[in-house]
Amino acid sequence: MQDGAGENGAPLEFDGPLLIVGGGDVDPDMLAALAERAAGLVGADRGGDILMAAGLVPDAVIGDMDSVADRTRFPGQTTILTLPEQDTTDFEKCLYSTRAPLTLALGMTGGRFDHTLAALHAVARYATDRKIILIDGHDLAMGVAGSVSLRVGAGERVSIYPLGRTQFAGSMGLLYPLDGLEMVQGKTIGTSNRATENVIEIDVAPGEQDPWLLILDNRLLDAIA
């Protein structure tokens, strides 16, 4: 077990997908499947215990360590990064302490509603700089900064939810077009749309736009990861 975020306190770098596991409800089969595709495993505080209980060794455990059962149980190759500041959640601590081309997050949604809202807050803060996908037993939600084109399959549910204020220039392959639509939480959202074509395109308007969530069935992870 080693302390620190890496050499000289630099963020931990992962060359492939990073799986961050939180302390919420985690399906063991889903955890095993996601761990197989991950280049790195990080436990957000109690998420480290969940990884160990599943027979998986985390590369790092990051958080304020108020929920870890016993930090001495982790093997020597696991980096333990204790961050006592209380301005951010354990999930956000994991995000600012790591770098990866793709971040999958399990155990961050469902269960306590305030934990789910906190996870969405973290995605809103970091979606501009990194690709983050929240996953649970039913859905996946990807933070998007800009426009996307994806092959999801005709008939699939496609939900769009603003994480601030986003003006959409247009869309293709959706039952309800987004052309010229401005989405703002509490005003206009785009949940329960549907793909009419195998490939969908969603374009945001020019200029500065806030990130937004693309929510799909979790079966479609390969379509966006």
C-alpha positions in Angstrom: 0.0 0.0 0.0 1.4 3.4 -0.9 0.2 6.9 -0.1 0.1 9.7 -2.7 -1.3 10.5 -6.1 1.7 9.4 -8.0 5.2 10.8 -8.5 5.5 14.4 -7.2 1.8 14.4 -6.4 0.8 14.3 -10.0 -2.6 12.8 -11.0 -2.7 9.1 -11.5 -2.5 8.4 -15.3 -4.4 5.6 -17.0 -3.9 4.8 -20.7 -7.2 3.1 -21.1 -10.7 3.1 -19.6 -10.8 3.9 -15.9 -13.5 2.4 -13.7 -14.4 4.3 -10.5 -16.5 2.4 -8.1 -18.6 4.3 -5.5 -20.2 3.1 -2.3 -23.8 2.9 -3.7 -25.6 -0.2 -4.9 -23.3 -2.2 -7.2 -24.4 -5.3 -9.2 -21.6 -7.9 -8.9 -22.1 -9.1 -12.5 -22.0 -5.6 -13.9 -18.9 -4.8 -11.8 -17.1 -7.9 -13.1 -18.0 -7.1 -16.7 -16.9 -3.5 -16.4 -13.7 -4.4 -14.6 -12.7 -6.7 -17.6 -12.7 -3.8 -19.9 -11.0 -1.3 -17.6 -7.3 -0.4 -17.6 -7.6 0.9 -14.1 -9.7 0.4 -11.0 -10.3 3.1 -8.4 -12.4 3.0 -5.3 -14.1 6.2 -4.2 -13.7 5.7 -0.4 -16.0 2.7 0.4 -15.9 1.7 -3.2 -12.4 0.3 -2.4 -14.1 -2.2 0.0 -16.6 -3.1 -2.7 -13.8 -3.8 -5.2 -11.9 -6.0 -2.6 -15.1 -7.9 -1.7 -15.5 -8.7 -5.4 -12.0 -10.1 -5.5 -10.7 -7.1 -7.4 -7.6 -5.2 -6.4 -8.0 -1.4 -6.8 -5.1 0.6 -8.3 -6.1 3.3 -5.9 -8.6 4.2 -3.2 -9.3 7.9 -3.1 -11.5 10.0 -0.7 -11.7 11.4 2.7 -11.6 7.8 4.1 -14.6 8.3 6.4 -16.3 5.1 5.1 -13.5 2.6 4.3 -13.7 -0.3 6.8 -10.0 -0.9 7.1 -7.4 0.9 5.0 -4.7 -1.7 6.0 -6.5 -4.4 4.1 -5.4 -3.1 0.7 -2.3 -4.7 -0.8 1.0 -2.9 -1.4 0.3 -2.0 -5.0 -2.8 0.0 -4.1 -2.3 3.7 -3.8 -4.2 5.2 -0.9 -4.9 8.9 -1.4 -6.5 10.5 1.6 -8.0 13.9 0.8 -9.7 15.4 3.9 -11.1 18.5 2.2 -14.9 18.6 2.4 -15.6 20.9 -0.6 -16.0 18.0 -2.9 -17.4 14.5 -2.9 -15.3 11.3 -3.0 -16.3 10.9 -6.7 -15.1 14.4 -7.5 -11.8 13.7 -5.6 -11.3 10.7 -7.8 -11.9 12.8 -10.9 -9.4 15.5 -10.1 -6.8 13.0 -8.9 -6.8 10.9 -12.1 -6.5 11.2 -15.9 -8.0 8.7 -18.4 -9.3 8.8 -21.9 -12.6 7.3 -20.7 -14.1 7.2 -17.2 -16.8 4.7 -16.2 -18.4 5.3 -12.9 -20.5 2.6 -11.1 -22.2 2.9 -7.7 -22.7 6.7 -8.0 -26.4 6.7 -8.8 -29.5 5.1 -7.3 -29.8 4.6 -3.6 -29.6 8.0 -1.9 -31.0 10.7 -4.1 -28.5 13.3 -2.8 -25.6 11.0 -3.9 -27.1 10.8 -7.4 -27.4 14.6 -7.5 -23.8 15.0 -6.3 -22.6 12.6 -9.1 -24.4 14.7 -11.7 -22.8 17.8 -10.2 -19.4 16.3 -10.7 -20.1 15.3 -14.3 -21.3 18.8 -15.0 -18.0 20.2 -13.7 -15.7 17.8 -15.5 -17.5 16.8 -18.7 -15.7 19.5 -20.7 -12.3 18.0 -19.9 -13.0 14.3 -19.9 -15.4 11.7 -21.1 -17.5 10.4 -18.1 -20.2 7.7 -18.2 -22.3 7.0 -15.1 -23.7 3.5 -15.1 -26.3 1.7 -13.0 -28.5 -1.4 -13.3 -30.8 0.3 -15.8 -29.2 3.2 -17.6 -26.0 4.9 -18.5 -25.6 8.7 -18.6 -22.7 10.3 -20.5 -21.6 13.9 -20.0 -21.4 15.6 -23.3 -19.6 18.9 -24.1 -20.5 19.7 -27.7 -22.1 17.6 -30.5 -22.3 13.8 -30.9 -23.0 11.3 -33.6 -23.7 7.7 -32.4 -25.0 4.4 -33.7 -27.6 3.5 -31.0 -30.2 1.6 -33.1 -33.6 2.6 -34.3 -36.3 2.4 -31.6 -34.0 3.0 -28.7 -34.9 5.5 -26.0 -32.7 8.6 -26.1 -33.0 11.1 -23.3 -31.2 14.5 -23.3 -30.9 16.4 -20.1 -29.2 19.8 -19.6 -26.5 20.2 -16.9 -26.8 24.0 -17.3 -28.0 25.9 -20.3 -27.5 24.3 -23.8 -28.7 25.6 -27.1 -29.1 22.9 -29.7 -28.6 23.7 -33.4 -30.3 20.5 -34.7 -30.6 16.8 -34.7 -31.0 13.8 -37.0 -32.6 10.5 -36.3 -34.7 11.5 -33.4 -38.5 11.3 -33.1 -38.6 14.8 -31.6 -36.1 17.1 -33.3 -33.9 19.4 -31.2 -33.6 22.1 -33.9 -33.2 25.5 -32.2 -34.2 24.2 -28.8 -32.7 25.7 -25.7 -32.6 23.3 -22.7 -32.5 24.6 -19.1 -33.3 22.6 -16.0 -36.6 23.8 -14.7 -37.6 25.1 -18.1 -37.1 22.7 -21.0 -35.6 19.2 -21.0 -35.5 16.3 -23.5 -36.2 13.1 -21.7 -37.9 10.0 -23.4 -37.1 10.9 -26.9 -36.5 8.0 -29.3 -34.2 7.1 -32.2 -35.9 6.7 -35.6 -32.7 5.8 -37.3 -29.8 3.5 -36.4 -27.5 6.6 -36.2 -28.4 9.7 -34.3 -26.8 13.1 -34.6 -27.1 15.9 -32.0 -25.6 19.3 -32.7 -25.2 22.1 -30.3 -25.3 25.7 -31.4 -22.1 27.7 -32.0 -20.6 29.6 -29.0 -20.2 28.6 -25.4 -22.6 25.9 -24.3 -22.9 24.0 -21.0 -22.5 20.2 -20.9 -25.5 18.0 -21.2 -26.4 14.4 -20.4 -27.1 11.7 -23.0 -29.0 8.9 -21.2 -29.5 5.5 -22.8 -30.2 1.9 -21.8 -27.0 0.4 -20.3 -27.0 -2.2 -23.0 -25.7 0.5 -25.3 -22.4 1.1 -23.5 -20.4 -0.2 -26.5 -22.1 2.4 -28.7 -20.7 5.3 -26.8 -17.6 4.0 -24.9 
